[in-house]
Every structure is written in structure tokens, then in C-alpha cells.
Amino acid sequence: MELAALASAAIPDLSPTGVVGSPDDPRDFSAAVVFDRHGSRWRVRSPLHEEAAMRLETELQVLSGFTPGIRAGLPFRVPSVAGAVRLDGMRTFVYHDMPGEEMELEDLTELGGKTPDDIGRVIAAVHALPAAVVENADLPVYTADQFRQRRLNELDQAATTGRIPAILLRRWENALEEMELWEFSPVVAHGDLHEDNLLVDQGRLVSVTGWTDLHIGDPAEDFAWLASSGNQEFTDQVVKAYWQHRSGGTVQDGHLLRRAVLAAEFALAQWLVRGIAADDEEMAAEAEAMLQELEADVEEHGGQVISAAPAVEPAAHPQGLAPASTDDPADDEDTGEGADDDDAVIMDHARSPEQDGTDEAPGADQSVTHDAASDGSEDELVPDELAADAAESGHPSETVGPDDADDPDNADDPEDAEHVSSTEVQEHAEEQGDSENDDSEHNLSGSHAAAPHQEGPPTTALDLDEVRQLDIRRASNPS
């Protein structure tokens, strides 16, 4: 009942008549739906720690950027903040409740009908949002090269835990070193899109929640959750609908799903690192167990294809990335794609866990390359022609949020400026054909078919000054 009391304090006219629990991340938030005497429903979210409180403040900034014009053009509903109250230094927010209910991923994929088209249309609409929604909220803005470099830095950090299977480290590094894979046009990405943040009403997707991790970056991030659906046909239908609403059916990024699979797998490593950083051994052990299941799947079935390079298990190297394989190069020539699509087993739990929303971009005033400089030594890992290709593939840096300047992992740090590869890179094919990833001419505006504006609770974006900021302090000796 505490949340009902907080809702009453935030909205004086609200007279609660009932309250029920609301699904949310139990590690971060206490949430409930409150009913009032008029029959209206209000969703209350209260942070359980400072990091969660920062995420709610970030979401308020994002939602304030959804002007009435932007909201009217979206084919889904977006939350509206009705009020807030401060408790022990952290604000609890009250939202107008939205239509729709959450569904389990398996149930969502079995809905059929227009569900794949709805999801594709929603993702296309998010990716077509104006960049100002992100920039005005001082959220991260990444170029394609900066996004890749950020992943490499995170991979190094994960490797130092000594708890990531070596075969997965090599598998992910191979994909991150494949420059062609990372030639995408950055878009506004939701950053935490999965079934828990999609609300369905009468078989149609009507609302999208969870806007704490909005950023400009890789569009594949918003498809990572589909990589664990176990229903490839459903996933393919969603991607087809996405391109139809985004570009009239023209596929502008042929590697989208490969990067989505990588993101889904790598989310387990991020979950492990987060658990260790929070000194939460239960979280870390859970992530480690899922990583071991993924390792077994890759060893037995080859896993889903994320890179053209073979996923060969390197020698043990618990404190960092494994050294380059010393196997006969001739043995690698017959490995092909490293996995058979027919035998691929999708990990049901390898989707992106909710992130902390505090990741920051590399420095905005430099372009970062990953390949080690060639010194002509016998330990050279990258052929000269490949190193030249990588050096020429960088994109001009874009402006990032002001908070990024203090990022300890910022690419301005000389130790992070280059990531020394430990993977033998396959030779490039001499003829690559016309690139199907000509994303440089694809801007953020995109195209999508907007559904008619739906009726319901007020959808006008709330100005920051209008959010009530009552300050409530707990009694020193609560009864």
C-alpha cells in the first residue's frame, strides 16, 4: 500500500480504491497499478537504489522529448508521466496507465496474424525518430566505428573476469574484427526492446515502454531479443516487415541479424560483468551458467552464424583474450561459415537483459581503429592488406553527450585507442561485389507507415517543470 500512498501524494486528486502488482525488474524497481474512484488506472514505479533512480530520471527526459506531434505520428502509445514524489532522495514516478498487457516471448511469437508486421512497424518507427529526441536528453550518440570500439572495450573487460569460456571470447572477437559486419548507418535505437516492454491488446501491439536506454547506435540492438525466440520463421517475418516499413522493402543492411545474434550472446557477458560490479554473486552465477550453456551449444552445434571466421577454441588464457591459434592454417580453410544454419540451436535466454542506461560513448573528437599496427614481426596477426582496409573503414566521429567526457573507458585513453587482436583473420576475398550495406546514404529519418492516433489517456509530453517534486522523508522509527 506504500505505492498507493505515494501515488496519492504525487497526484492530490487521486483517491486509491485498489492496488495490484505490476511486472517490472525486481532488482531495480517496486511497481504497482493503482485504481482510483473514477475507475482510472495509474502505474507507479519506485526505484530501489540510486542507479535505478537515475534510469527513471533518464526516462523522464526522453518522454519529455516526445512532443504531441511526434506522439501523434507513432503507431503505438508511449507512457506519460502524471506526477512524481521524492522519497529518501529518490523520486517515485506515477504514469498514466496504458492499454495492453505483457506476454511471454513464446506466446507472442505464436499469436500469428498481424503480430510480426506490428513488431516490424514498431521497430521501424523507433528507428525513424528524430535524433533530437536523443541529443536533447544528453544520451549517447555513437558512430558505427565508435559502437564497435565500445563493444571491443567491453569484451576486454569481460575477459578479465576469467569466467567467460575461451571459445566464446574467440567467437565474439572474430565477429568484432570483421569490418564489413559493422558498416551500418546509426539510428535512434530503443536499447532495451524485448517482450516485457511491448504491450498487446486483442492481438495487436499497442504500446511500448522502458525508454531508459535510448541512444543513437546499431539498429541490430533492437532485434537481439528475437534471436532467442526459437522461431526463425517469425523472426524472418518481423525483419521483412521492418524493411517494408523502413525502406519500402529494400534491405539496406544485410548483416543486421548477424549483429543481433552477437548482441544477444554478448548480453550474457554484460550481465556477468554487471553482477560482479554490483557484488551480486547470484546474478554473476546465473550469467555464468547461461554462458556455459551457450558454450556447449556452440561446441556441439556451431551456434548461429555471426562471423565468417571459424570459432576455433584457443588455448586457455583466463586473465584476458586467448592468444592466436597455432593450428595449421590449412585446417581452417575447410571450416566455411563455422556453423550449419539447419543445426543452429537458439538459446532461449540469450536476449538482452535490462541495462543500466549509463553507458557512455567514446570520445567525439577521434576515430578509433581496432587493428594493431603492423611492425613486420613474426607475431603479426593482421595481413597488410586487411590492416589497410580496416584503417580506411573508419567513420567521422559524431558529437556525443556531455557526460561522455568523463568516461573512464573513453577511447581518448591511449590504452583503449587500439585493441590488440588475438585472432587470426581470414584472408579477404579478392572480389567482394557491390556492397549491399551502403548505409552511408541512409539517414535517420527513414520511412514507416504510421497508424492513426489512438484515443486514451493524455499523451501530451510532460514538461519537466510540471512534474511534482514533493519531498517525503521516512519517520526515523517507522511503526
C-alpha positions as CSV (number, residue, x, y, z in Angstrom):
1,M,0.0,0.0,0.0
2,E,3.0,2.3,0.3
3,L,3.0,2.8,-3.5
4,A,-0.7,3.7,-3.4
5,A,0.1,6.3,-0.7
6,L,2.9,7.7,-2.8
7,A,0.6,8.0,-5.8
8,S,-1.8,10.0,-3.7
9,A,1.0,12.3,-2.6
10,A,2.1,12.8,-6.2
11,I,-1.4,13.4,-7.5
12,P,-3.6,15.1,-4.8
13,D,-6.9,14.3,-6.7
14,L,-6.1,10.6,-6.8
15,S,-8.2,8.6,-4.3
16,P,-7.0,5.0,-4.4
17,T,-9.5,2.2,-4.2
18,G,-7.3,-0.7,-5.1
19,V,-3.8,-1.7,-6.0
20,V,-2.3,-4.7,-7.8
21,G,1.3,-5.7,-8.5
22,S,2.8,-4.7,-11.9
23,P,5.6,-6.7,-13.7
24,D,8.9,-5.0,-13.5
25,D,12.6,-5.7,-12.9
26,P,12.5,-6.7,-9.2
27,R,16.2,-5.9,-8.8
28,D,15.7,-2.3,-9.7
29,F,12.0,-1.2,-9.1
30,S,9.0,-1.7,-7.0
31,A,5.9,-1.2,-9.2
32,A,2.2,-1.4,-8.9
33,V,-1.0,-0.4,-10.7
34,V,-3.3,1.8,-8.6
35,F,-7.1,2.2,-9.2
36,D,-8.9,5.3,-8.2
37,R,-12.6,6.1,-7.5
38,H,-13.1,7.2,-11.1
39,G,-12.0,3.9,-12.5
40,S,-8.8,5.2,-13.8
41,R,-5.5,3.2,-13.6
42,W,-2.1,4.6,-12.7
43,R,1.2,2.9,-12.8
44,V,3.7,3.6,-10.0
45,R,7.4,2.9,-10.3
46,S,9.7,3.4,-7.3
47,P,13.5,2.9,-7.6
48,L,15.2,0.5,-5.1
49,H,18.7,2.1,-5.5
50,E,20.5,5.1,-6.9
51,E,21.3,3.5,-10.3
52,A,17.6,2.7,-10.8
53,A,16.6,6.2,-9.8
54,M,19.0,7.6,-12.5
55,R,17.3,5.4,-15.1
56,L,13.9,6.8,-14.2
57,E,15.2,10.3,-14.4
58,T,16.6,9.5,-17.8
59,E,13.2,8.1,-19.0
60,L,11.6,11.4,-17.9
61,Q,14.0,13.3,-20.1
62,V,13.2,11.0,-23.0
63,L,9.5,11.2,-22.6
64,S,9.6,14.9,-22.4
65,G,11.1,14.9,-25.8
66,F,8.1,13.1,-27.3
67,T,6.2,16.2,-28.4
68,P,2.5,15.9,-29.3
69,G,3.4,15.9,-32.9
70,I,5.9,13.0,-32.5
71,R,3.5,11.0,-30.5
72,A,0.7,11.5,-33.0
73,G,2.8,10.0,-35.7
74,L,3.8,6.9,-33.9
75,P,1.9,3.6,-34.5
76,F,2.0,2.9,-30.7
77,R,1.4,4.5,-27.4
78,V,4.2,6.0,-25.3
79,P,4.0,6.5,-21.5
80,S,3.1,9.9,-20.0
81,V,4.3,11.0,-16.5
82,A,1.5,12.3,-14.4
83,G,3.4,13.2,-11.3
84,A,6.4,12.4,-9.0
85,V,7.2,12.5,-5.3
86,R,10.6,12.3,-3.7
87,L,11.2,9.7,-1.1
88,D,14.6,9.4,0.7
89,G,16.3,11.4,-2.0
90,M,14.9,9.3,-4.9
91,R,11.8,10.2,-7.0
92,T,8.9,7.8,-7.5
93,F,7.0,8.4,-10.7
94,V,3.3,8.0,-11.4
95,Y,2.3,7.3,-15.1
96,H,-1.0,7.3,-16.9
97,D,-1.6,3.6,-17.3
98,M,-1.6,2.4,-20.9
99,P,-3.7,-0.2,-22.8
100,G,-2.3,-3.7,-23.4
101,E,-0.7,-6.5,-21.4
102,E,2.7,-8.1,-21.4
103,M,3.1,-11.5,-23.0
104,E,5.7,-14.2,-22.7
105,L,8.0,-14.4,-25.8
106,E,6.8,-17.9,-26.8
107,D,3.1,-16.7,-26.6
108,L,3.9,-13.6,-28.5
109,T,5.5,-15.5,-31.4
110,E,2.5,-17.9,-31.5
111,L,0.0,-15.1,-31.9
112,G,0.4,-15.1,-35.7
113,G,-1.9,-12.8,-37.6
114,K,-0.5,-9.2,-37.9
115,T,1.9,-9.6,-34.9
116,P,5.1,-9.8,-37.0
117,D,4.0,-6.8,-39.0
118,D,3.2,-4.9,-35.9
119,I,6.6,-5.5,-34.4
120,G,8.4,-4.7,-37.6
121,R,6.4,-1.5,-37.9
122,V,7.1,-0.5,-34.3
123,I,10.9,-1.0,-34.6
124,A,10.9,0.9,-37.9
125,A,9.1,3.8,-36.2
126,V,11.5,3.9,-33.3
127,H,14.5,3.9,-35.7
128,A,12.9,6.8,-37.6
129,L,12.6,9.0,-34.6
130,P,14.4,12.4,-34.9
131,A,17.9,12.4,-33.5
132,A,16.9,15.4,-31.4
133,V,14.9,13.1,-29.0
134,V,18.3,11.5,-28.0
135,E,20.5,14.6,-28.3
136,N,18.2,16.9,-26.2
137,A,18.2,14.3,-23.4
138,D,22.1,14.2,-23.4
139,L,22.0,10.5,-24.2
140,P,24.8,8.6,-26.0
141,V,25.4,9.1,-29.7
142,Y,27.7,6.6,-31.5
143,T,29.1,6.3,-35.0
144,A,29.3,2.8,-36.3
145,D,33.1,2.7,-35.6
146,Q,32.6,4.1,-32.1
147,F,29.9,1.5,-31.3
148,R,32.2,-1.3,-32.5
149,Q,35.1,0.0,-30.4
150,R,32.8,0.2,-27.4
151,R,32.0,-3.5,-27.8
152,L,35.7,-4.3,-28.0
153,N,36.4,-2.5,-24.8
154,E,33.5,-4.3,-23.1
155,L,34.9,-7.6,-24.5
156,D,38.3,-6.9,-22.9
157,Q,36.6,-6.0,-19.6
158,A,34.6,-9.2,-19.7
159,A,37.6,-11.3,-20.5
160,T,39.5,-10.1,-17.4
161,T,36.8,-11.8,-15.2
162,G,38.3,-15.1,-16.1
163,R,34.7,-16.5,-16.2
164,I,34.0,-16.3,-19.9
165,P,34.5,-19.5,-21.9
166,A,37.5,-19.1,-24.2
167,I,35.6,-20.4,-27.2
168,L,33.1,-17.6,-26.8
169,L,35.8,-14.9,-26.4
170,R,37.3,-16.0,-29.7
171,R,33.9,-16.3,-31.4
172,W,32.9,-12.7,-30.4
173,E,36.3,-11.3,-31.2
174,N,36.2,-12.8,-34.7
175,A,32.9,-11.0,-35.4
176,L,34.1,-7.7,-33.9
177,E,37.1,-7.8,-36.2
178,E,35.1,-8.4,-39.3
179,M,35.0,-4.8,-40.6
180,E,32.3,-5.4,-43.2
181,L,29.9,-6.6,-40.5
182,W,30.0,-3.1,-38.9
183,E,29.2,-1.0,-41.9
184,F,25.8,0.3,-40.8
185,S,24.0,3.6,-40.5
186,P,23.4,4.6,-36.9
187,V,19.7,5.1,-35.9
188,V,17.7,6.1,-32.9
189,A,17.6,2.7,-31.0
190,H,15.3,1.8,-28.1
191,G,18.2,-0.1,-26.5
192,D,16.0,-2.3,-24.2
193,L,13.4,-3.7,-26.6
194,H,12.0,-7.1,-25.7
195,E,8.6,-8.7,-25.0
196,D,8.4,-7.2,-21.5
197,N,8.3,-3.7,-23.0
198,L,5.7,-4.5,-25.7
199,L,2.0,-4.3,-24.6
200,V,-0.5,-6.3,-26.6
201,D,-4.3,-5.7,-26.7
202,Q,-6.6,-8.0,-28.6
203,G,-3.8,-9.5,-30.6
204,R,-2.3,-6.1,-31.7
205,L,0.8,-4.4,-30.4
206,V,-0.4,-1.1,-29.0
207,S,2.2,0.3,-26.5
208,V,5.9,0.5,-25.9
209,T,7.5,1.1,-22.5
210,G,11.0,1.0,-21.0
211,W,12.6,4.1,-22.6
212,T,15.6,4.4,-20.2
213,D,18.3,3.2,-22.7
214,L,17.5,5.2,-25.8
215,H,20.6,6.1,-27.8
216,I,21.8,6.5,-31.4
217,G,23.7,3.4,-32.5
218,D,23.3,0.0,-34.0
219,P,19.8,-0.8,-35.2
220,A,20.6,-4.5,-34.6
221,E,20.4,-3.9,-30.9
222,D,16.6,-3.8,-31.1
223,F,16.4,-7.2,-32.8
224,A,18.6,-9.0,-30.2
225,W,15.6,-10.3,-28.2
226,L,14.2,-12.0,-31.3
227,A,17.4,-14.0,-31.6
228,S,16.3,-16.1,-28.6
229,S,12.7,-16.6,-29.9
230,G,13.4,-20.1,-31.2
231,N,11.1,-19.3,-34.1
232,Q,13.3,-18.4,-37.1
233,E,10.2,-18.1,-39.4
234,F,8.7,-15.5,-37.0
235,T,12.0,-13.6,-36.8
236,D,12.3,-13.5,-40.6
237,Q,8.7,-12.2,-40.9
238,V,9.5,-9.4,-38.4
239,V,12.7,-8.4,-40.3
240,K,10.8,-8.4,-43.6
241,A,8.1,-6.2,-42.2
242,Y,10.8,-3.9,-40.7
243,W,12.4,-3.3,-44.1
244,Q,9.0,-2.8,-45.7
245,H,8.1,-0.1,-43.3
246,R,11.6,1.4,-43.1
247,S,12.6,1.5,-46.7
248,G,9.8,0.1,-48.8
249,G,11.2,-3.4,-48.8
250,T,14.8,-2.6,-49.8
251,V,17.2,-4.4,-47.5
252,Q,19.9,-1.8,-46.6
253,D,21.8,-3.8,-44.0
254,G,22.5,-7.5,-45.0
255,H,24.3,-8.2,-41.7
256,L,21.5,-6.9,-39.3
257,L,20.6,-10.3,-37.9
258,R,24.2,-11.5,-37.5
259,R,24.9,-8.5,-35.3
260,A,21.6,-9.1,-33.5
261,V,22.7,-12.7,-32.6
262,L,26.0,-11.3,-31.4
263,A,24.3,-8.8,-29.2
264,A,22.0,-11.5,-27.7
265,E,25.0,-13.7,-26.9
266,F,27.2,-10.9,-25.6
267,A,24.4,-9.7,-23.3
268,L,25.2,-12.7,-21.1
269,A,28.8,-11.4,-20.7
270,Q,27.4,-7.9,-19.9
271,W,25.1,-9.5,-17.3
272,L,28.1,-11.3,-15.7
273,V,30.1,-8.1,-15.5
274,R,27.2,-6.2,-14.1
275,G,26.7,-8.8,-11.4
276,I,30.4,-8.8,-10.4
277,A,30.5,-5.0,-10.3
278,A,27.4,-4.9,-8.0
279,D,28.9,-7.6,-5.8
280,D,25.9,-9.8,-6.6
281,E,27.2,-13.3,-6.8
282,E,23.8,-14.7,-7.5
283,M,23.4,-12.6,-10.7
284,A,27.0,-13.4,-11.7
285,A,26.5,-17.2,-11.2
286,E,23.3,-17.0,-13.2
287,A,25.1,-15.4,-16.1
288,E,28.0,-17.8,-15.9
289,A,25.6,-20.8,-16.0
290,M,24.0,-19.4,-19.2
291,L,27.4,-18.7,-20.7
292,Q,28.3,-22.4,-20.1
293,E,25.1,-23.5,-21.8
294,L,25.9,-21.3,-24.8
295,E,29.4,-22.7,-24.9
296,A,28.0,-26.2,-25.0
297,D,25.7,-25.2,-27.8
298,V,28.5,-23.7,-29.9
299,E,30.7,-26.7,-29.4
300,E,28.0,-29.2,-30.3
301,H,26.1,-27.4,-33.0
302,G,28.3,-24.5,-34.1
303,G,25.8,-21.8,-32.8
304,Q,24.1,-19.3,-35.0
305,V,26.3,-17.6,-37.7
306,I,27.7,-14.3,-36.5
307,S,31.0,-14.2,-38.4
308,A,32.7,-15.7,-41.5
309,A,35.7,-16.6,-39.3
310,P,35.7,-20.1,-37.7
311,A,35.0,-20.3,-34.0
312,V,38.1,-22.3,-33.0
313,E,38.7,-22.7,-29.3
314,P,42.0,-21.0,-28.3
315,A,44.4,-22.1,-25.6
316,A,43.4,-21.3,-22.0
317,H,44.0,-17.7,-21.1
318,P,41.9,-16.9,-18.0
319,Q,43.0,-13.3,-17.5
320,G,42.4,-12.0,-20.9
321,L,41.7,-12.8,-24.5
322,A,43.2,-16.0,-25.7
323,P,46.3,-15.9,-27.9
324,A,46.1,-16.6,-31.6
325,S,45.7,-20.2,-32.6
326,T,48.9,-22.1,-33.7
327,D,46.9,-24.7,-35.7
328,D,47.9,-25.3,-39.3
329,P,46.2,-22.6,-41.4
330,A,45.3,-25.3,-43.9
331,D,43.0,-26.8,-41.3
332,D,40.9,-23.6,-41.2
333,E,40.3,-23.5,-44.9
334,D,37.6,-26.1,-44.8
335,T,35.6,-24.6,-41.9
336,G,33.4,-22.4,-44.1
337,E,31.0,-20.3,-42.1
338,G,31.7,-22.1,-38.9
339,A,28.1,-23.2,-38.4
340,D,25.3,-25.0,-40.2
341,D,22.1,-23.0,-40.3
342,D,20.0,-26.2,-40.1
343,D,21.7,-27.3,-36.9
344,A,21.7,-23.9,-35.1
345,V,20.2,-24.0,-31.7
346,I,18.9,-20.7,-30.3
347,M,19.4,-20.1,-26.6
348,D,16.0,-19.2,-25.1
349,H,17.6,-17.0,-22.5
350,A,20.2,-15.3,-24.6
351,R,18.5,-12.0,-25.0
352,S,19.5,-8.6,-23.8
353,P,18.9,-8.1,-20.0
354,E,17.8,-4.7,-18.9
355,Q,20.9,-2.4,-19.0
356,D,21.8,0.3,-16.6
357,G,21.3,3.1,-19.1
358,T,24.6,4.7,-18.1
359,D,26.9,3.6,-20.9
360,E,28.8,6.4,-22.5
361,A,30.2,6.9,-25.9
362,P,33.9,7.0,-26.8
363,G,35.4,10.5,-27.4
364,A,33.8,12.5,-30.1
365,D,36.9,14.0,-31.5
366,Q,38.6,10.9,-32.8
367,S,38.0,7.9,-34.9
368,V,39.2,4.6,-33.4
369,T,40.5,1.6,-35.2
370,H,40.9,-1.9,-33.7
371,D,43.7,-3.5,-35.7
372,A,47.2,-3.5,-34.2
373,A,49.8,-1.6,-36.2
374,S,51.9,-3.7,-38.4
375,D,55.5,-3.9,-37.2
376,G,56.7,-6.7,-39.6
377,S,57.2,-9.1,-36.7
378,E,56.6,-12.8,-36.8
379,D,53.6,-12.3,-34.5
380,E,51.8,-10.1,-36.9
381,L,48.1,-11.1,-36.7
382,V,46.6,-9.0,-39.5
383,P,47.7,-9.2,-43.1
384,D,48.9,-5.9,-44.5
385,E,46.1,-5.5,-47.0
386,L,43.5,-6.2,-44.3
387,A,45.1,-3.7,-41.9
388,A,44.9,-1.1,-44.7
389,D,41.3,-1.9,-45.3
390,A,40.5,-1.6,-41.6
391,A,42.3,1.8,-41.4
392,E,40.3,3.1,-44.3
393,S,36.9,2.0,-42.9
394,G,36.6,4.5,-40.0
395,H,33.7,6.9,-40.0
396,P,33.9,10.5,-38.9
397,S,33.1,10.9,-35.3
398,E,29.8,12.4,-34.2
399,T,29.0,14.5,-31.2
400,V,28.3,12.6,-28.0
401,G,26.6,13.7,-24.8
402,P,28.5,15.9,-22.4
403,D,28.6,13.2,-19.8
404,D,30.7,11.1,-22.0
405,A,33.8,13.3,-21.5
406,D,34.4,11.7,-18.1
407,D,34.0,8.1,-19.2
408,P,37.0,6.1,-17.8
409,D,36.7,3.7,-20.8
410,N,36.7,6.6,-23.3
411,A,38.6,6.0,-26.5
412,D,40.7,9.1,-25.7
413,D,42.6,6.8,-23.2
414,P,45.8,5.7,-25.1
415,E,45.3,2.2,-23.7
416,D,41.9,2.0,-25.3
417,A,42.8,3.7,-28.5
418,E,43.8,0.3,-30.1
419,H,42.6,-3.2,-29.3
420,V,45.4,-5.7,-30.0
421,S,43.8,-8.6,-31.7
422,S,44.5,-12.1,-30.7
423,T,42.6,-13.7,-33.6
424,E,44.0,-14.9,-36.9
425,V,41.9,-13.1,-39.5
426,Q,40.9,-14.9,-42.7
427,E,42.0,-13.5,-46.0
428,H,39.6,-11.2,-47.7
429,A,38.1,-12.4,-50.9
430,E,39.6,-10.5,-53.9
431,E,36.2,-9.8,-55.3
432,Q,33.5,-8.6,-52.8
433,G,30.9,-7.4,-55.4
434,D,28.7,-4.4,-54.9
435,S,28.2,-3.7,-51.3
436,E,24.7,-4.3,-50.0
437,N,25.4,-2.3,-46.9
438,D,25.5,1.2,-48.5
439,D,24.2,2.6,-45.3
440,S,26.1,5.9,-45.5
441,E,23.3,7.4,-47.7
442,H,20.5,6.1,-45.3
443,N,19.6,8.8,-42.8
444,L,17.8,8.6,-39.6
445,S,14.5,9.8,-40.9
446,G,13.6,6.6,-42.7
447,S,10.1,5.8,-43.6
448,H,7.2,4.0,-41.8
449,A,3.5,3.7,-42.1
450,A,2.1,5.5,-39.1
451,A,-1.1,4.1,-37.6
452,P,-3.9,6.5,-36.8
453,H,-3.6,8.2,-33.4
454,Q,-5.3,6.1,-30.8
455,E,-7.6,7.5,-28.2
456,G,-6.9,7.1,-24.5
457,P,-5.2,8.8,-21.5
458,P,-3.5,12.1,-22.2
459,T,-0.4,11.7,-24.4
460,T,1.0,15.2,-24.3
461,A,4.6,15.2,-23.2
462,L,5.0,16.5,-19.7
463,D,7.3,19.5,-19.3
464,L,10.0,18.8,-16.6
465,D,8.8,21.8,-14.6
466,E,5.3,20.3,-14.4
467,V,6.4,17.2,-12.6
468,R,5.5,17.5,-9.0
469,Q,8.6,17.2,-6.7
470,L,7.1,16.7,-3.3
471,D,9.7,15.7,-0.7
472,I,8.7,12.9,1.7
473,R,11.0,11.6,4.3
474,R,10.5,8.4,6.3
475,A,10.0,8.6,10.0
476,S,13.1,7.7,12.0
477,N,11.2,5.0,13.9
478,P,8.6,3.5,11.5
479,S,5.9,1.5,13.2
